Amino acid sequence: MRKVIIDSEIFTQFPDFKRGIIIVKDAENALGNKRIKKPLNKEIEKRMKEDLIKHPFVKAWDEAYLKFSSDPHKFPPSIKALLKRIKKGGGFPFINSVVALFNYISIKYLIPCGGDDVSKIEGNLHLGFARGDEWFIALGSEEKENPQPGEVIYFP
């Protein structure tokens, strides 16, 4: 990956939009890394006692999804999906240390957090509105899927 480009339409539609980008090299991404499991489990335990689905940070993501014509009830923002899983009685599978770190940051600060393996990205990475003919393979799937037209996505 050479650089991240955010299409100007994103800022037109979402004037308060802010995006943090962190590049990590040589991350220890072992399945059994206990350094992240303990704080993640502690945060899950804390969040199980709270009703955060209506928290202003979470509601703001619902509103953003509605702005780009995505139903936040059918396709919830990742932070909302994580909180729902916690509320239903637990956590989520430990995929690897990096995903666990994203989940920890998401539930601690109530923000969506995710990442990409930049070694697999050729050229630039764009953030913009989908046309609907782009494709992706969801985590844990082998099937190609298309985003909804107007959905905010990363694309090459």
C-alpha positions as a Markdown table, in Angstrom:
| # | Residue | x | y | z |
|---|---|---|---|---|
| 1 | Met | 0.0 | 0.0 | 0.0 |
| 2 | Arg | 1.3 | 3.4 | -0.9 |
| 3 | Lys | -1.2 | 5.8 | 0.6 |
| 4 | Val | -4.7 | 6.1 | 2.0 |
| 5 | Ile | -7.0 | 8.4 | 0.0 |
| 6 | Ile | -10.3 | 9.6 | 1.4 |
| 7 | Asp | -12.7 | 10.9 | -1.3 |
| 8 | Ser | -13.9 | 14.5 | -0.7 |
| 9 | Glu | -17.6 | 13.3 | -0.8 |
| 10 | Ile | -17.0 | 11.7 | 2.5 |
| 11 | Phe | -16.3 | 15.1 | 4.1 |
| 12 | Thr | -19.2 | 16.7 | 2.3 |
| 13 | Gln | -21.6 | 14.0 | 3.6 |
| 14 | Phe | -20.0 | 13.7 | 7.0 |
| 15 | Pro | -18.4 | 17.1 | 7.9 |
| 16 | Asp | -17.4 | 15.9 | 11.4 |
| 17 | Phe | -15.7 | 12.8 | 10.1 |
| 18 | Lys | -12.3 | 11.9 | 11.6 |
| 19 | Arg | -10.2 | 8.8 | 10.8 |
| 20 | Gly | -7.2 | 7.5 | 12.7 |
| 21 | Ile | -4.8 | 5.3 | 10.8 |
| 22 | Ile | -2.0 | 3.3 | 12.5 |
| 23 | Ile | 0.5 | 1.2 | 10.6 |
| 24 | Val | 1.9 | -1.7 | 12.6 |
| 25 | Lys | 4.8 | -3.8 | 11.3 |
| 26 | Asp | 5.9 | -7.2 | 12.7 |
| 27 | Ala | 2.9 | -7.5 | 15.0 |
| 28 | Glu | 2.9 | -10.5 | 17.3 |
| 29 | Asn | -0.4 | -11.9 | 16.1 |
| 30 | Ala | -0.3 | -15.3 | 17.9 |
| 31 | Leu | -3.6 | -17.0 | 18.6 |
| 32 | Gly | -2.8 | -17.4 | 22.3 |
| 33 | Asn | -1.4 | -14.0 | 23.2 |
| 34 | Lys | -2.5 | -13.4 | 26.8 |
| 35 | Arg | -1.4 | -9.8 | 27.0 |
| 36 | Ile | -4.6 | -8.7 | 25.1 |
| 37 | Lys | -7.0 | -11.5 | 26.2 |
| 38 | Lys | -7.0 | -10.3 | 29.9 |
| 39 | Pro | -7.8 | -6.6 | 29.3 |
| 40 | Leu | -10.3 | -7.6 | 26.5 |
| 41 | Asn | -12.1 | -10.1 | 28.9 |
| 42 | Lys | -12.1 | -7.4 | 31.6 |
| 43 | Glu | -13.7 | -4.9 | 29.3 |
| 44 | Ile | -16.3 | -7.4 | 28.1 |
| 45 | Glu | -17.2 | -8.1 | 31.7 |
| 46 | Lys | -17.6 | -4.4 | 32.4 |
| 47 | Arg | -19.7 | -3.7 | 29.3 |
| 48 | Met | -22.0 | -6.7 | 30.1 |
| 49 | Lys | -23.4 | -4.7 | 33.0 |
| 50 | Glu | -24.2 | -1.6 | 30.9 |
| 51 | Asp | -26.9 | -0.8 | 28.4 |
| 52 | Leu | -24.8 | 1.0 | 25.7 |
| 53 | Ile | -26.9 | 0.4 | 22.5 |
| 54 | Lys | -28.5 | 3.8 | 23.0 |
| 55 | His | -25.2 | 5.6 | 24.0 |
| 56 | Pro | -24.7 | 8.8 | 21.9 |
| 57 | Phe | -21.5 | 7.4 | 20.3 |
| 58 | Val | -23.4 | 4.3 | 19.2 |
| 59 | Lys | -26.5 | 6.2 | 18.0 |
| 60 | Ala | -24.2 | 8.5 | 16.0 |
| 61 | Trp | -23.1 | 5.5 | 14.0 |
| 62 | Asp | -26.7 | 4.5 | 13.4 |
| 63 | Glu | -27.4 | 8.0 | 12.1 |
| 64 | Ala | -24.3 | 7.8 | 9.8 |
| 65 | Tyr | -25.4 | 4.5 | 8.4 |
| 66 | Leu | -28.8 | 5.9 | 7.6 |
| 67 | Lys | -27.1 | 8.8 | 5.8 |
| 68 | Phe | -25.5 | 6.5 | 3.4 |
| 69 | Ser | -28.7 | 4.4 | 2.9 |
| 70 | Ser | -27.6 | 1.4 | 5.0 |
| 71 | Asp | -30.1 | 0.0 | 7.5 |
| 72 | Pro | -28.3 | -0.1 | 10.9 |
| 73 | His | -30.7 | -2.7 | 12.1 |
| 74 | Lys | -30.1 | -5.1 | 9.2 |
| 75 | Phe | -26.3 | -4.2 | 8.9 |
| 76 | Pro | -25.3 | -2.8 | 12.3 |
| 77 | Pro | -22.2 | -0.8 | 12.7 |
| 78 | Ser | -19.4 | -3.0 | 14.1 |
| 79 | Ile | -19.5 | -1.4 | 17.5 |
| 80 | Lys | -23.2 | -2.0 | 17.8 |
| 81 | Ala | -22.8 | -5.7 | 16.7 |
| 82 | Leu | -20.0 | -6.2 | 19.3 |
| 83 | Leu | -22.1 | -4.7 | 22.1 |
| 84 | Lys | -25.1 | -6.8 | 21.1 |
| 85 | Arg | -23.0 | -10.0 | 21.3 |
| 86 | Ile | -21.7 | -9.0 | 24.7 |
| 87 | Lys | -25.2 | -8.2 | 26.0 |
| 88 | Lys | -26.4 | -11.6 | 24.8 |
| 89 | Gly | -24.1 | -13.2 | 27.3 |
| 90 | Gly | -20.6 | -13.2 | 26.4 |
| 91 | Gly | -17.9 | -12.2 | 24.1 |
| 92 | Phe | -16.8 | -13.3 | 20.7 |
| 93 | Pro | -14.3 | -15.8 | 19.3 |
| 94 | Phe | -10.6 | -15.0 | 19.7 |
| 95 | Ile | -9.5 | -14.9 | 16.0 |
| 96 | Asn | -6.0 | -13.5 | 16.7 |
| 97 | Ser | -4.3 | -10.8 | 18.7 |
| 98 | Val | -4.7 | -8.0 | 16.2 |
| 99 | Val | -8.5 | -8.6 | 15.9 |
| 100 | Ala | -8.7 | -8.9 | 19.7 |
| 101 | Leu | -7.0 | -5.5 | 20.0 |
| 102 | Phe | -9.5 | -3.9 | 17.6 |
| 103 | Asn | -12.3 | -5.4 | 19.6 |
| 104 | Tyr | -10.8 | -4.1 | 22.8 |
| 105 | Ile | -10.5 | -0.6 | 21.5 |
| 106 | Ser | -14.0 | -0.7 | 20.0 |
| 107 | Ile | -15.7 | -1.7 | 23.2 |
| 108 | Lys | -13.6 | 0.4 | 25.5 |
| 109 | Tyr | -14.0 | 3.6 | 23.6 |
| 110 | Leu | -17.3 | 2.8 | 21.8 |
| 111 | Ile | -16.0 | 3.3 | 18.3 |
| 112 | Pro | -15.8 | 1.0 | 15.3 |
| 113 | Cys | -12.2 | -0.2 | 14.8 |
| 114 | Gly | -10.8 | -2.5 | 12.2 |
| 115 | Gly | -7.8 | -3.1 | 10.0 |
| 116 | Asp | -6.3 | -4.5 | 6.9 |
| 117 | Asp | -3.2 | -6.4 | 6.1 |
| 118 | Val | -1.4 | -3.7 | 4.1 |
| 119 | Ser | 1.1 | -6.2 | 2.7 |
| 120 | Lys | -1.8 | -7.6 | 0.6 |
| 121 | Ile | -2.9 | -4.2 | -0.8 |
| 122 | Glu | -1.4 | -3.2 | -4.1 |
| 123 | Gly | -1.4 | 0.5 | -4.9 |
| 124 | Asn | -3.5 | 3.0 | -2.9 |
| 125 | Leu | -6.3 | 2.4 | -0.5 |
| 126 | His | -9.4 | 4.6 | -1.0 |
| 127 | Leu | -12.3 | 5.3 | 1.3 |
| 128 | Gly | -15.4 | 6.4 | -0.5 |
| 129 | Phe | -18.9 | 5.5 | -1.5 |
| 130 | Ala | -19.6 | 2.1 | -3.2 |
| 131 | Arg | -21.0 | 1.9 | -6.7 |
| 132 | Gly | -22.2 | -1.6 | -5.8 |
| 133 | Asp | -20.1 | -3.5 | -8.4 |
| 134 | Glu | -17.1 | -3.8 | -6.1 |
| 135 | Trp | -16.5 | -7.1 | -4.3 |
| 136 | Phe | -15.1 | -8.4 | -1.0 |
| 137 | Ile | -14.7 | -11.6 | 0.9 |
| 138 | Ala | -16.0 | -11.3 | 4.4 |
| 139 | Leu | -14.0 | -12.7 | 7.3 |
| 140 | Gly | -14.7 | -16.4 | 7.7 |
| 141 | Ser | -16.2 | -16.7 | 4.2 |
| 142 | Glu | -15.0 | -17.8 | 0.8 |
| 143 | Glu | -17.9 | -16.2 | -1.1 |
| 144 | Lys | -17.5 | -12.9 | -3.0 |
| 145 | Glu | -20.0 | -10.3 | -1.8 |
| 146 | Asn | -21.0 | -6.8 | -3.2 |
| 147 | Pro | -21.5 | -3.8 | -1.0 |
| 148 | Gln | -24.7 | -1.8 | -1.3 |
| 149 | Pro | -24.5 | 1.2 | -3.6 |
| 150 | Gly | -23.8 | 4.3 | -1.5 |
| 151 | Glu | -22.2 | 2.3 | 1.3 |
| 152 | Val | -18.9 | 3.7 | 2.6 |
| 153 | Ile | -16.1 | 1.3 | 1.8 |
| 154 | Tyr | -12.4 | 0.9 | 1.3 |
| 155 | Phe | -11.4 | 0.0 | -2.2 |
| 156 | Pro | -8.2 | -0.2 | -4.2 |
